[in-house]
Amino acid sequence: MLEHGIKESIELNLSKIWNFSNIFSHKVLVSDMKKNFLPDFNKFLVKLIGSTQNSLDTSLQAQISSIVERSSVEKSFWLEKIEKIKTYSRKRAIDELIKSQRIYEKINQIDLFVHNIS
């Protein structure tokens, strides 16, 4: 919405967006509980912001493309990290595991708590 210059104002109250699922839930019959509300939400949003379905679809597709691209970069980072970890010695791997799980910090917190109550 920001990329299209849509901002909350006296004329445009965006709280309706955040409350949509609550409002929509009262319009759905119990027999339709598993109904997907996204098509209804998209129609609602387009009407609320004064846009078109085509514009919304284009914007959503751009966001999806961005997420897919970023996910590829993120996965590459973690795959490289795995390969780096595989080169660790046994001792370094154990030390890194202990550090990553913050085990010493947890032990210190327990000691501090016990010290403070006794």
ABEGO torsion letter per residue (X at the ends): XAAAGBBBBAABBAAAAAAAAAAAAAABBAAAAABBAAAAAAAAAAAAAGBBAAAAAAAAAAAAAAAAAAAAAAAAAAAAAAAAAAABBAAAAAAAAAAAAGAAAAAAAAAAAAAAAX
